[in-house]
Amino acid sequence: MSTVELTRFRVLPANTAELLEARADMLKDFEADRAGFLGARLVQLPDNEWLDIVDWATPEDFAASREKGANLPGIARFFAAIDSLVVAEEGVSAP
């Protein structure tokens, strides 16, 4: 079983294009810099909300990534496009 990071956030309509353009660079930075990063999916929800589903090999990998924050340009650019956090949760994928 892997660890799943679930982050729901709001993006102002004026920043949606920037968020989507920044996504590819953010994923490249995660692949290069984050041990245990397995992949991510971004889901557009109603009312300018988005859900980012990120898979990690272990809870420790997720915790280490969280500590690094927006340490690389692609990650910082993606985070900068976010207006507000709705909720962030961590779970375990079912077999």
C-alpha positions as CSV (number, residue, x, y, z in Angstrom):
1,M,0.0,0.0,0.0
2,S,1.2,3.5,-0.7
3,T,0.5,6.8,1.0
4,V,-1.9,9.2,-0.7
5,E,-1.8,13.0,-0.3
6,L,-5.1,14.7,-1.0
7,T,-5.0,18.4,-1.3
8,R,-8.1,20.4,-2.2
9,F,-7.6,24.1,-3.0
10,R,-9.1,27.1,-4.8
11,V,-7.7,28.9,-7.8
12,L,-8.9,32.2,-9.0
13,P,-10.2,32.0,-12.6
14,A,-7.6,34.4,-13.8
15,N,-4.9,32.1,-12.5
16,T,-6.2,28.8,-13.9
17,A,-4.1,28.9,-17.1
18,E,-0.9,29.6,-15.0
19,L,-1.7,26.7,-12.7
20,L,-2.1,24.3,-15.6
21,E,1.1,25.6,-17.4
22,A,3.1,25.3,-14.1
23,R,1.9,21.7,-13.5
24,A,4.4,20.0,-15.9
25,D,7.4,21.8,-14.3
26,M,6.1,21.0,-10.8
27,L,5.9,17.3,-11.7
28,K,9.4,17.3,-13.2
29,D,10.7,18.9,-10.0
30,F,9.0,16.3,-7.9
31,E,10.4,13.5,-10.0
32,A,13.9,14.9,-9.7
33,D,13.8,16.0,-6.1
34,R,11.3,13.9,-4.1
35,A,12.2,10.4,-3.0
36,G,9.2,8.1,-3.1
37,F,7.1,10.2,-5.5
38,L,5.0,7.8,-7.5
39,G,2.8,10.1,-9.5
40,A,0.0,12.7,-9.3
41,R,-3.4,13.5,-10.7
42,L,-5.1,16.9,-10.8
43,V,-8.9,17.0,-10.8
44,Q,-10.9,20.1,-11.6
45,L,-14.0,20.5,-9.3
46,P,-16.9,22.9,-9.3
47,D,-16.6,26.5,-8.0
48,N,-12.9,27.1,-8.8
49,E,-11.7,24.2,-6.7
50,W,-9.1,21.6,-7.5
51,L,-8.1,18.3,-6.0
52,D,-4.5,17.2,-6.2
53,I,-4.0,13.4,-5.6
54,V,-0.4,12.5,-5.1
55,D,0.9,9.0,-4.5
56,W,4.0,8.4,-2.3
57,A,5.8,5.2,-1.6
58,T,5.8,5.7,2.2
59,P,4.5,8.2,4.8
60,E,8.1,9.2,5.4
61,D,8.5,10.1,1.8
62,F,5.5,12.3,2.0
63,A,6.6,13.9,5.2
64,A,10.1,14.7,3.8
65,S,8.5,16.3,0.7
66,R,6.3,18.4,2.9
67,E,9.3,19.7,4.8
68,K,11.0,20.7,1.5
69,G,8.0,22.8,0.5
70,A,8.4,24.9,-2.6
71,N,12.1,24.5,-2.9
72,L,12.4,24.4,-6.7
73,P,11.1,26.9,-9.3
74,G,8.5,24.6,-10.9
75,I,7.0,23.7,-7.5
76,A,7.0,27.4,-6.4
77,R,5.3,28.5,-9.6
78,F,2.5,25.9,-9.2
79,F,2.0,26.8,-5.5
80,A,1.9,30.6,-6.3
81,A,-1.1,30.0,-8.6
82,I,-3.1,28.7,-5.7
83,D,-5.4,31.2,-4.0
84,S,-6.4,29.2,-0.9
85,L,-6.2,25.8,0.7
86,V,-9.5,24.1,1.4
87,V,-8.2,20.9,3.1
88,A,-5.1,18.7,3.0
89,E,-5.3,15.0,4.1
90,E,-3.2,11.9,4.0
91,G,-4.5,8.4,3.5
92,V,-3.4,4.9,2.5
93,S,-4.4,3.4,-0.8
94,A,-6.5,0.2,-0.6
95,P,-5.1,-3.0,-2.1
